[in-house]
Amino acid sequence: MMRALQYLQPQAPLAVVEVENPVPGTDEVLVEMAYAGLNSMDAQLWLGVGGLRPPTPHIPGVEGSGWVDGRPVLVFGSGTGVRRWGVASERAVVPKSAIFPAPRDLPLEYAAVCGAAGATAMRLFEL
């Protein structure tokens, strides 16, 4: 068992609950999560707006940081957040293609938002 942030339906209170450990399938990897970078997609899902309807109960989180085999990694992209969620948990199963080495000397709490949120911030800075 592991802890995860979860809600039962859109706009329901968020709660830390015990859930089963995820099991990786083909081309997937288990990530020991350190931080989840909750972003606008997570907010829209919780509000129940837009076209996406995740299964409920729902564990949010589409990007974050953690460890795979003791190596610090970033989790984002490769359909994470469109086909799957759930990094707001102690462990998450994600596609291998959604794993990137964390930049050296970047604390994992900052690395957690290097995905969509970080790319959006950099693009806004460039504009």
N, C-alpha and C positions, 0 to 999 in steps of 0.2 A: 504494500500500500504506500501511497505518497500523498502529499498535500497539493492542492491546486485551488486557484481562484475560480469560482464558478457562479453562474446564475441560472435560474430555472426557466426563465422566459424573458423577452425584452422588457427592459425597465424594472426588472425584479432586483432586489438587493443582491449585491455581490457578497459571497461568503467563502471563507477558506474551509474546504471539505477534504475528506479522505476519499481517494479514488484508487482504482486498480492501476498498477504499473503498466505503462504501455509496452508493447512488444514490437520491435522493428520487423518489417517484412523485407521483401526483395528490394534492393536499391535504397534502403532506408537506414538510418543510424539513430541510436539512442543518445540524446544529449542530456547531460547533467546540467540543468539550467541554473544560471547565477542570477540573471536579470531578464525581465520581459520588457520590451519597449512597446507599450500600448500606444496605438496611433489612431488617426481619424477613422480608419476602417473599423477598429474595435468599438469606437464610440457610436458609429452609425449602426453597427450590429446590435449593440446594447439598446439603442433608441428604437430599433425596429424600422429604420428608414432605409431606402434604397432597395435594390433587387435581391441582395443576398439574404438567405435565411439559413443560418447554421442549425444543425440539430441541437435540440435542448435535452438535458441540461448542457450548457455551453461553457467551455473553458476558453477564455479569450487569449489573445496574444498571437501576433503574426511574425514577430521578429524579436531577437534577443541575443543574449550571449551566455556562454557556459563552457563546458568541457566535453570533449570526445576523447576517450582513452587518455585522459590527463592533459590534453592539449587545449589551450584556450581557443574558442571559435566564436564566429558570428553566425547567426541563423537569420537568413532572409532570402527572398526570391524563390524562384523555381516553383511557383504556384502556391507557396506557403501563404496563407491568408485568403486564397481564392478556393483552393481545394481542401485546405486543412487549417486548423487553428490550434491553440492549446499550449503555447509556450509559457503561459502564466502558471507554471507548475514546477514541481521539483525535477521532473524528467519529462522530456518530450521526444516523440518519434517524428523525424522530418526526412525529406528526401536527401540523399547524399549530395545532390547538386545544390542544396540550400545551405551547405556548410562552407564557411570560408575561414582561413586562419585569422585570428584576431591580430590587429597591428601590434607590433612589439611596443612595449611601454605604455599602451593605452589601457587604462583601468577598465575592467569589464562592465562597470556601471555606465561608462561612456560608450563603450563598444556596442551596448545593447540598442542604441538608437542610430547606429551607422547604416542601417538598412534604408527603408523608404523614408523615414523621418530625416535621417542624415542627408540622403541624396536630395530630398526636397529642399532642405535648408541650404545646401551647397548651391543648388540651381538658383534659388532665390537670391543668394549672395552674388552669384555671377551676373544675374539680370540687373 
